[in-house]
Amino acid sequence: MKNKKELTKAITLTTGMLALAEPLLVMAQDGTGEARSRTRNSLLEEVVVTAQRREQNLNDVPIAVTALNGEQLDTLGVTDTRDLNIVVPGFSASNGGYGTPVYTLRGVGFPDSTYFASPTTGVYIDEVSMPYSIMSKGPNLDVQRVEVLKGPQGTLYGRSTTGGAINYIAEKPTDEFATGFTASYGRWDRKDLEAYVSGPITDNFKYRLAGRYILQEEPWQYSNTQHDNRHGEEDKFSLRGILDWDLSDNTSARLMLAGWKDRSDAQAGQPVYFNAQNPQSELLTSINVQNYPYIPDTDDPRVMEFCKGDPSCVDVTGKPYDFKNDESFYQAALRLSTFFTESLEAILLVSYNKFESDGTEIPSSSYNKRHIETTIFSEIENLDVEFRLSGTGELFSRDIKWTAGVHTTPQEEGSDVRLFGASDNNSVFYVVPLVGALPGLDDISLLGSYYYSYGYMDYQSQSAFGNMEWQLSDTFRLSLGARYTDEERDFTGCLGDDARDNNINVNLVFTALSLQRALLAGTLPDTTSPGECISLAEDGSLEPYADTLEEHSLSWRAVLDWEPSDNTLIYLSRSRGFKSGSFPVTNTTDQGQYQPAKQEQVDAYEIGAKLNYFDRRLQFNTALFYYDYSDKQLFSRIQDPLFGSLPQLQNAPSSEVRGIEFDISGAPIDGLYLSAAAAYIETEVKEFPNAFNTRGEPTDVTGQSFNYSPELTYTFLVDYSLPIASNYEAGVGVDYSYKDETNSTLDGDPFFAHDDFGITNARLRFGRSDGEWMLTFYGRNIFNEYATTAHAQVVSDIVTRYVSAPKTWAIALDYNY
């Protein structure tokens, strides 16, 4: 009922805006307004996108696309991909538990904390894939626009995804010298400087160099139990260089080198509930943890907890935790283009990506003493090669555009090593099984305190793809595309105790468990020593788990669109998409949890329209869609004999998604810009009887909604510019975004519920109307709305909640020469 009321509210407000806009639009058509200002005029200019791997007017693309230019991204406070969470309806970004971004689009996500888990929403920059979501955490830099493509993407883009794709378009080298910067200063002593320089070196050789540095030296979070203990500094740097070289009249080359580094504090969470990790006996849990001052009902997004300052807050070497990211990413891409004829182009695209986490420390437990803290060492290297031909011609006297090519990933390797610092207050390791803490023994952990888990991945793939657009008549067009992919993923994983912990009890326990399993299986028992694996196979083996996942798929898409006029496009599409299978990197004493989830398949049906009126002063887009899923990859739980309830990847046999979305924008009078967008999405697990709940208990989640999938999301934006004299302008803008309630778990555990929220931003500006300089004052989340983004519980007795930043302000100066 609440969702229907909110949907009615959104539709009513939009209808009211249309009613207001119509007479104003008519006035504007009569020519009564003055010349439009540069700033607001850019918001309704013809939008050119590359959603189909070539430049097209957005209104000619039969795909649901949200496109935002660089100015809009800055205005709305989008500094990296995760910030699209509050500006793109139907899109959610959450924390996977170890700082891993999880992107959910149209209800389709994959909440795995493994750094090299294949995402459901791919991220690209200038067609170059960033194959894993962790690579997209760097700050946005010198962005011309971003395109959010909704629905399965697999026919044209190199990595098949079932949710969609996010495609960044970077600003390119200019024919004439140009330079500029944006400098801002904001709350918590936050400094943000972005600058670029661009121009020709010779007549056929151009360059562009851009960089950005974000430094916030005042922490924005504070401890719930020790208010003077602060956390939340920010330190990010990014750099990109692009060289364009016209080798001849028909051949050009583009080299891009880019990278970022993040040394910010890893976000701390809020301790909201006690939930025994090992629920076999409440006596296994620390009284101090049970009676901890939890804050489930707080409305302060700044309050949190983490382990800093207490003598227990040290790693296995005795070094105090500082809970900072130590992440870096490097990218190189070469694009060669040659025209054999005016209508036949060949493109070679070679790219290399490398991500590294060199000891990132995560405050996993939200406790002021060591409970379960994590240090991550990870490295992912990726090489992609694509060759394609594109051309135009005629088929039965009608125009046809076609693309055909091959894509390969000849080398991709990843390692993910996680060190865990546990404590005697954790129910998994706590003193005497079935008895708990005995007098005088409440500081003793019989099973040790420091563990590691690792996963190694090796991946290769080859694919062939093709796409054609055939103009059937003056108004009808048929698009057909397909991609066949063959891929292989090798994985090795293990959990072990850290030899430096100097505790052999756990090795004795698992040597005994190995004997027990071996007797049942009729095999020889195994032994384990400090530093070696303790993940048990069914036959009692304690060797590292190793397996290979070989898969192939045929993605395809068919679209019929009707364009009766330059102002109207209506399309009907049917597509099939896949998402690769995946191995989890998890803490497990049972090798059964390493079993991979196989690839998921979605059959998608969509009907949409793109309409514009009053000489492009009013734009309306809408889409109605239905997804039929087979083997949807979802996170359930399983009861581990040592660690209690732990996440496990599983395939739900049948699921579905259905929804409707729209966006409308208009400039009813000169200087005034209005926009609204909304998405209403229902997700349902149709069949999943063999799942587990958050406590590791068998449960049937048939009929449940997907996690991290709010039903209703919408945004509104109003912006007005007023010319001052002949060369200056002033402006004011307000935007509001709403996200419905959802849950971090598949079984809908109330401990992991997200309340709905709405965030309001505002801004004032003054500057030159030609864009030479502009001074802007921003207020973001001005009503200090409390916005939950995720919950996590990782080998901990504490449910941790992550929230968005509270109200902030900044003043920014833009200058371009």
MOVEN-V690938 format. One line per field, one symbol per residue. ss: DSSP state (h for helix, s for strand, l for the rest). psi: psi as a letter, one per 20 degrees, with the letter a starting at -180 (. if undefined). A space follows every 10 residues. Layout:
ss->???
psi->???
//
This chain:
ss->lhhhhhhhhh hhhhhhhhhh hhhhhhhhhl lllllllhhh hhhhlllssl lllllsshhh llllsssssh hhhhhlllll hhhhhhllll ssssslllll sssssllsll llllllllll sssssllsss llhhhhhlll llssssssss llslllllll sllsssssss lllllllsss ssssssllls ssssssssss ssllssssss ssssssllll ssslllllls sllsssssss ssssssllll ssssssssss ssllslllls ssssllllll lhhhllhhhh llllllllll llssllllll lllsllllls lllsllssss ssssssssss sllsssssss ssssssssss ssllllllll lsssssssss ssssssssss sssssllsss ssssssssss ssssssssss ssllllllls lslllsllll llllslllls ssssssssss ssssssssss sllllsssss ssssssssss ssssssslhh hlllhhhhhh hhhhhhhhhh hlllllllll llsllsllll llllssssss ssssssssss sssssllsss sssssssssl lsllllllls hhhhllslls ssssssssss sssllllsss ssssssssss ssssssssss lllsssssss ssssssssss ssssssllll lsssssssss ssssssslll sslllllssl llllllllll lsssssssss sssslllsss sssssssssl lssllllllh hhssllssss ssssssssll llssssssss lllllllsss sslllllsss sssllllsss ssssssl
psi->ggghghgggg ggggghhghh hghhggghhi kirrpqqggh hhhjrppprk hkkqpqphij olqopopprh gggghjkohr hhiihjiopi pqprpihkjp popppkioan mpiphkppri oqpqolippn iqhhijiqqq plpgrppopp rpoihhqhop qigaqoopoq qrqqhqpqqr rppqpaqklp poppqqpqaq gahjoqrppq qppppoioqi qqqhhnhioq qkrpnqpqqp ppppoohahi pqqpppprrq pokrpppqrp ohqpnphnjh phiiqphhgh jqnqmhjqjo ihqaqrnphq himqahijpq pilqqmqqpq ppppoppqoh rhjoppppop qpqpqpomkp ppnhilqjrp goqpppoqpp qppqpppqpp rqbqoljqqp pqpqaqpqnh ppqqqopppp oarijphhjo dopigbpqpi jjjpohjrip rqqqpppppq qqqprqqqop nhahiqpppp qqppppqpoq qpqqprqphi hloighhggh hghggghhhh ikrprrqqrp irqjoprhji qkqqpprpop qqqoqrpppp qpniriippp qpqprprqpq rqpqoroqjp ihiipqprqq ppoppqprqo pqrlljippp qqqpqppoqp lpoqoarqoq hgjbpqqppq pphprqpqrq qqqpqqmhrp ippqqqqqpo ppqpohomil aqaijjppqo jpiqqqqkmq gpqrqqpppp poqobiirqq qqqpqppppr qaqiqhjkph hkqpqqqppp qqqqqpaqij jgqppppqpp lijlpoophr qqonlqjppp pprrqaprqq pqpppp.
//
